[in-house]
Amino acid sequence: MNADFRVASAAMRASAAFPQLPFRFCRRASATLLTVALPSCASPPPQAQGQAPRSPTPKATEGVVRAETVARGLEHPWALEFLPDGRMIVTERPGRLRIVDRSGRVSAPLAGVPEVELGGQGGLLDVALDPSFADSRLIYLSYAEPGEGGAGTAVARARLGENRIEGLEVIYRQQPKVQGGNHFGSRLAFTRDGKLFITQGDRYSEREKAQDLSTLFGKVVRINPDGSVPDDNPFVGRPGARPEIWSYGHRNVQAATIHPETGQLWTVEHGARGGDELNQPEAGKNYGWPVITYGIDYSGARIGEGTTKPGMEQPVYYWDPVIAPSGMQFYTGDKFPGWKGSVLIGSLHGALVRLELQGRRVVREERYSDGELENRIRDVKQGPDGLVYVVTDESNGRILKVSPFER
């Protein structure tokens, strides 16, 4: 392994946990990495006994997709969601919420958005529509909420009006609040029966508490849409455990979606230097962070006890070098032959990543970074037209439409 490869790999892995670093830093690392030989096989290599399969780090696949800008002028957009009429609702990390019409025109900021803690990775994060949005007009926002002690991930819901959101109500708060601008998570995903999953981070400085069931750091939580706790949550009634918790031992989960056929939650979380993870979090299970991990610390020091431990779950798949994942969705459309059932993941290193699955097993990985996709991809959504839409996390951020490449 030559020195250029080691430097590029270290830079890319470090920026996974610190995506607020200047993009030119990440781009240089990516460019360096692309100059060296990478495995051409897109199928996962064999894994050691008891370990998860590792990404083969495939080279970008060319001539499959093309991306074009449909809206621009957004400041660090973080999430998008399609409204029933085909318009998009988009969050900007500095704390603004906007509507983008089908022609790409961006609205003025909507009034009524909660105050956010802006800094590092903090700000206004995800947006989701209530399952009954057509009747209720309810939307849900996750964000870094300021307060006594610092900040923490919070979720609020409100009704979408013409130029504002109304009746804002905070339904969830990560406690306690702490100082620092890293590892808030956070994605929102509604289940078929109307429960709400909220993914979070360990807040970086509190990583040991990802194993502590009395705190909400490094946890996926599951609540009812009004903020109450479902009776069948795994830790309801357990002394010393927060009843909101669904799964624990997570680092920084910035991607989540529901499988369209099984209804199960799937997530992708940031590793440290190595160790981005694809998981299928199940009720009450421990996903290991920071006791087990496939990454190392940014200093080069070992984290935890290794890569496996009895009682702790292995990821479905992991990346080393990392992809810096943010945003994901299962593809269900017909516009991309052979993609149906694949999971699409945004990469902050400038790519759209596609995983082909057989059950819980990844059988193929492809990466697309042609042209406009060589930017920090923060969220991924399938549009009502069956095409794929992504947002780029930049000061002049854009919404890109991804279509099949036509020769």
Secondary structure, 3 states (H helix, E strand, C coil): CCHHHHHHHHHHHHHHHCCCCCHHHHHHHHHHHHCCCCCCCCCCCCCCCCCCCECCCCCCCCCCEEEEEEEEEECCEEEEEECCCCCEEEEECCCEEEEECCCCCECCCCECCCCCCCECCECEEEEEECCCHHHHCEEEEEEEEEECCEEEEEEEEEEECCCEEEEEEEEEECCCCECCCCCCCCCEEECCCCCEEEECECCCCCHHHHHCCCCCCCEEEEECCCCCCCCCCCCCCCCCCCCCEEEECCCEEEEEEECCCCCCEEEEECCCECCEEEECCCCCCECCCCCECCCECCCCCCCCCECCCCCCCCCCEEECCCCCEEEEEECCCCCCCCCCCCEEEEECCCEEEEEEEECCEEEEEEEECCHHHCCCEEEEEECCCCCEEEEECCCCEEEEEEEECCC
